[in-house]
């Protein structure tokens, strides 16, 4: 059951690109879609846990967690809506490599040779994925699209969220979860308003059944998926959770290729294999840490698993 719960969560996140694209086609930008969905999730949490607000007031440091979670979430949701799904997922999965760097800089955890090897493998994989077909190194940066930059930034912020969670493990889990969801909602609104001023994001459309039904269903699925993640991850070793959650890449890749939202070539496949190898690379054993709520990258994984 724990493995099935994790697979269910991975399936939801592996398929989220489709409803986001459907809502975008109906006139609801992914930033506004994120805000709408998390308003519903927050309302549900407040209904069942009204004491959360008091816990948040007593821990002002949670606002950093809200910001990092929100930035990670909107970057991921926006990138899978406008970019090649497989490419975006692979770039986002650089997150374990970012986690090594951030844990070194913020937590003072000097990386082992094993960790440095994983770091090198992951960045080699990313280089293969983003390498332009023509022009080589001189065109590397100019060939990156907005979706690519969003995916890379989202993975970095997801790693930062995980590191921040480790520093705040003493704060009640439900307070951390509420703040992360709240950060997603507020950050999405602010980003949408700024994007609107820059001409990148259209205004919030009038309510329409076409996107409202999808938003309600997806919000419910994300809520259930987060519960499934908490159930599964709390009953399995972190190494097992990390490997099982890699199935998200398979769900996203197969579905997007079949529906024409992605294209695969030999270089992307090779780079993807290196990135996944780095993500699944066995870690050294560390003492078990208190259970953490998952950063809502869309409400996602725990520990060092993206």
C-alpha positions as CSV (number, residue, x, y, z in Angstrom):
1,X,0.0,0.0,0.0
2,X,2.7,2.6,0.7
3,X,4.3,2.0,-2.7
4,X,0.9,2.2,-4.4
5,X,0.3,5.5,-2.6
6,X,3.5,6.9,-3.8
7,X,2.8,5.7,-7.4
8,X,-0.6,7.4,-7.2
9,X,1.0,10.7,-6.2
10,X,3.6,10.3,-9.0
11,X,0.8,9.6,-11.5
12,X,-1.0,12.7,-10.5
13,X,2.0,14.9,-10.9
14,X,3.1,13.2,-14.0
15,X,-0.2,14.0,-15.7
16,X,-0.7,17.6,-14.3
17,X,0.7,19.1,-17.5
18,X,-2.5,18.1,-19.4
19,X,-5.1,19.8,-17.2
20,X,-2.9,22.9,-16.9
21,X,-2.7,23.1,-20.7
22,X,-6.5,22.6,-21.0
23,X,-7.1,25.4,-18.5
24,X,-4.6,27.6,-20.4
25,X,-6.4,26.9,-23.7
26,X,-9.7,27.9,-22.0
27,X,-8.1,31.3,-21.1
28,X,-6.8,30.6,-17.5
29,X,-3.1,31.2,-17.3
30,X,-1.2,28.6,-15.2
31,X,-0.4,31.3,-12.6
32,X,-4.0,32.1,-12.1
33,X,-4.9,28.4,-12.2
34,X,-2.4,27.8,-9.4
35,X,-3.9,30.6,-7.3
36,X,-7.5,29.4,-7.8
37,X,-6.6,25.8,-6.9
38,X,-4.7,26.6,-3.7
39,X,-7.4,28.9,-2.5
40,X,-9.7,25.8,-2.4
41,X,-7.0,23.7,-0.8
42,X,-6.4,26.4,1.9
43,X,-10.1,26.7,2.6
44,X,-10.3,22.9,3.2
45,X,-7.3,22.9,5.5
46,X,-8.7,25.8,7.6
47,X,-12.1,24.0,7.8
48,X,-10.5,20.9,9.3
49,X,-7.6,22.6,11.2
50,X,-8.7,26.0,12.4
51,X,-5.8,26.2,14.9
52,X,-3.2,26.4,12.2
53,X,-3.2,30.2,12.0
54,X,-2.2,30.4,15.7
55,X,0.8,28.1,15.0
56,X,1.8,30.2,12.0
57,X,1.7,33.4,14.1
58,X,4.0,31.9,16.7
59,X,6.6,30.9,14.0
60,X,7.3,34.0,11.8
61,X,10.3,32.2,10.1
62,X,7.7,30.2,8.1
63,X,7.4,33.0,5.7
64,X,10.7,32.1,4.1
65,X,9.3,28.6,3.5
66,X,6.1,30.1,2.0
67,X,8.2,32.1,-0.5
68,X,10.4,29.2,-1.6
69,X,7.5,26.8,-1.9
70,X,5.5,29.4,-3.9
71,X,8.3,30.1,-6.3
72,X,9.0,26.5,-6.9
73,X,5.4,25.8,-7.5
74,X,4.6,28.5,-10.0
75,X,7.8,27.9,-11.9
76,X,6.9,24.2,-12.4
77,X,3.3,24.8,-13.3
78,X,4.1,27.5,-15.8
79,X,6.9,25.6,-17.4
80,X,5.0,22.3,-18.0
81,X,2.2,24.4,-19.6
82,X,4.3,26.1,-22.2
83,X,7.3,23.9,-22.7
84,X,8.2,20.4,-24.0
85,X,7.0,18.3,-21.1
86,X,9.8,15.7,-21.1
87,X,12.5,18.4,-21.3
88,X,10.9,20.4,-18.5
89,X,10.5,17.4,-16.2
90,X,14.2,16.4,-16.8
91,X,15.5,19.9,-16.1
92,X,13.3,20.1,-12.9
93,X,14.8,16.8,-11.8
94,X,18.2,18.5,-11.4
95,X,16.8,19.2,-7.9
96,X,18.8,16.5,-6.1
97,X,22.0,18.2,-7.5
98,X,20.9,21.6,-6.3
99,X,20.1,20.1,-2.9
100,X,23.8,19.0,-2.5
101,X,25.0,22.5,-3.2
102,X,22.5,24.2,-0.9
103,X,23.0,21.8,2.0
104,X,26.7,22.6,1.7
105,X,26.2,26.4,1.7
106,X,23.3,26.7,4.1
107,X,23.5,23.6,6.5
108,X,27.3,23.2,6.3
109,X,27.0,19.6,5.1
110,X,30.2,19.1,3.2
111,X,29.5,16.8,0.2
112,X,31.1,13.4,0.1
113,X,32.8,12.0,-2.9
114,X,29.6,10.1,-3.6
115,X,27.6,13.3,-3.6
116,X,30.1,15.1,-5.8
117,X,30.0,12.2,-8.3
118,X,26.2,12.5,-8.4
119,X,26.5,16.2,-8.9
120,X,28.8,15.7,-11.9
121,X,26.6,13.1,-13.5
122,X,23.4,15.2,-13.1
123,X,25.0,18.3,-14.6
124,X,26.4,16.3,-17.5
125,X,22.9,15.0,-18.1
126,X,21.4,18.5,-18.1
127,X,24.1,19.7,-20.5
128,X,23.1,16.9,-23.0
129,X,19.4,17.8,-22.7
130,X,19.9,21.6,-23.3
131,X,22.7,21.4,-25.8
132,X,21.5,23.0,-29.1
133,X,21.3,21.0,-32.2
134,X,23.2,23.6,-34.2
135,X,25.7,26.2,-33.1
136,X,27.1,24.3,-30.1
137,X,28.4,26.2,-27.1
138,X,28.0,29.8,-28.5
139,X,24.3,29.2,-28.8
140,X,23.8,27.3,-25.6
141,X,22.3,30.1,-23.5
142,X,20.4,31.8,-26.3
143,X,18.8,28.4,-27.1
144,X,17.2,28.1,-23.7
145,X,13.5,29.0,-23.7
146,X,11.4,30.6,-21.0
147,X,10.1,27.1,-20.1
148,X,13.7,25.8,-19.7
149,X,14.7,28.7,-17.3
150,X,11.5,28.2,-15.3
151,X,12.2,24.4,-15.0
152,X,15.8,25.0,-13.8
153,X,14.6,27.7,-11.4
154,X,11.8,25.6,-10.1
155,X,14.1,22.7,-9.4
156,X,16.5,25.0,-7.6
157,X,13.7,26.5,-5.4
158,X,12.4,23.0,-4.7
159,X,15.8,22.0,-3.4
160,X,15.9,25.2,-1.3
161,X,12.5,24.3,0.1
162,X,13.7,20.9,1.2
163,X,16.7,22.4,2.9
164,X,14.5,25.0,4.6
165,X,12.2,22.2,5.8
166,X,15.1,20.5,7.5
167,X,15.9,23.7,9.4
168,X,12.3,24.0,10.5
169,X,11.7,20.4,11.5
170,X,10.6,21.4,15.1
171,X,7.6,23.4,13.8
172,X,4.3,21.5,13.7
173,X,3.9,19.8,10.4
174,X,0.4,21.1,9.6
175,X,1.6,24.7,10.0
176,X,4.4,24.1,7.6
177,X,2.0,22.5,5.1
178,X,-0.5,25.3,5.3
179,X,2.3,27.9,4.9
180,X,3.6,26.1,1.8
181,X,0.2,25.9,0.2
182,X,-0.5,29.6,1.2
183,X,2.8,30.6,-0.3
184,X,1.9,28.9,-3.6
185,X,-1.4,30.9,-3.7
186,X,0.0,34.3,-2.8
187,X,3.1,34.0,-4.9
188,X,1.0,32.9,-7.9
189,X,-1.2,36.0,-7.5
190,X,1.7,38.4,-7.2
191,X,3.5,36.8,-10.1
192,X,0.4,37.0,-12.3
193,X,-0.1,40.7,-11.5
194,X,3.5,41.5,-12.2
195,X,3.4,39.3,-15.4
196,X,0.3,41.2,-16.4
197,X,2.1,44.5,-16.2
198,X,4.9,43.1,-18.3
199,X,2.5,41.7,-20.9
200,X,3.4,38.1,-20.1
201,X,0.2,37.1,-18.3
202,X,-3.4,37.8,-19.3
203,X,-5.8,39.0,-16.6
204,X,-7.9,36.6,-14.6
205,X,-10.9,35.6,-16.9
206,X,-14.5,35.6,-15.9
207,X,-15.6,32.3,-14.3
208,X,-16.3,29.7,-17.0
209,X,-17.3,26.0,-16.6
210,X,-14.6,25.0,-19.1
211,X,-11.8,25.8,-16.7
212,X,-13.6,25.8,-13.3
213,X,-14.5,22.1,-13.4
214,X,-10.9,21.2,-14.3
215,X,-9.5,23.4,-11.5
216,X,-11.8,21.9,-8.9
217,X,-11.0,18.3,-9.9
218,X,-7.3,19.0,-10.1
219,X,-7.3,20.7,-6.7
220,X,-9.0,17.7,-5.2
221,X,-6.6,15.3,-6.8
222,X,-3.6,17.3,-5.6
223,X,-5.0,17.2,-2.1
224,X,-5.5,13.5,-2.2
225,X,-2.1,13.0,-3.8
226,X,-0.4,15.0,-1.0
227,X,-2.1,12.7,1.6
228,X,-1.0,9.6,-0.4
229,X,2.6,11.0,-0.4
230,X,2.5,11.5,3.4
231,X,1.1,8.0,3.9
232,X,3.7,6.3,1.7
233,X,6.8,8.3,2.5
234,X,6.3,7.9,6.3
235,X,6.2,4.1,5.9
236,X,9.1,3.6,3.5
237,X,12.9,4.2,3.6
238,X,13.8,7.5,2.0
239,X,15.9,5.7,-0.6
240,X,12.9,3.6,-1.6
241,X,10.7,6.7,-1.8
242,X,13.2,8.4,-4.0
243,X,13.3,5.5,-6.5
244,X,9.5,5.0,-6.6
245,X,8.9,8.8,-7.2
246,X,11.1,8.7,-10.3
247,X,8.1,7.0,-11.9
248,X,6.7,10.5,-12.3
249,X,9.2,11.0,-15.2
250,X,7.8,7.9,-16.9
251,X,4.2,8.9,-16.5
252,X,4.9,12.4,-17.8
253,X,7.1,11.2,-20.7
254,X,4.8,8.5,-22.0
255,X,1.7,10.6,-21.7
256,X,3.2,13.7,-23.3
257,X,4.8,11.8,-26.2
258,X,1.6,9.9,-26.9
259,X,-0.4,13.1,-26.9
260,X,2.1,15.1,-28.9
261,X,3.3,17.4,-26.2
262,X,6.9,16.2,-26.3
263,X,9.6,15.1,-28.7
264,X,12.3,12.6,-27.9
265,X,15.7,12.4,-29.5
266,X,18.8,10.4,-28.7
267,X,20.6,13.2,-26.9
268,X,17.6,14.0,-24.6
269,X,17.2,10.3,-23.8
270,X,20.9,10.0,-22.9
271,X,20.8,13.2,-20.8
272,X,17.6,12.0,-19.1
273,X,19.2,8.7,-18.2
274,X,22.1,10.5,-16.5
275,X,19.8,12.8,-14.6
276,X,17.7,9.9,-13.4
277,X,20.8,8.0,-12.5
278,X,22.0,10.9,-10.3
279,X,18.5,11.1,-8.7
280,X,18.4,7.4,-7.9
281,X,22.1,7.1,-6.9
282,X,22.4,5.4,-3.5
283,X,23.0,7.9,-0.7
284,X,25.1,7.3,2.4
285,X,23.1,6.3,5.4
286,X,22.2,9.1,7.7
287,X,20.2,9.1,11.0
288,X,16.5,9.3,10.4
289,X,15.0,12.8,10.6
290,X,11.6,13.8,11.8
291,X,8.9,13.4,9.2
292,X,8.5,16.5,6.9
293,X,5.5,17.6,5.0
294,X,6.1,17.6,1.2
295,X,6.9,20.8,-0.6
296,X,4.0,21.6,-2.9
297,X,5.8,21.9,-6.1
298,X,2.9,21.0,-6.6
299,X,2.5,19.3,-3.2
300,X,5.3,16.9,-3.9
301,X,8.1,14.7,-2.7
302,X,10.1,14.5,0.6
303,X,13.7,14.5,1.6
304,X,16.0,14.9,-1.4
305,X,13.6,13.5,-3.9
306,X,12.1,16.0,-6.4
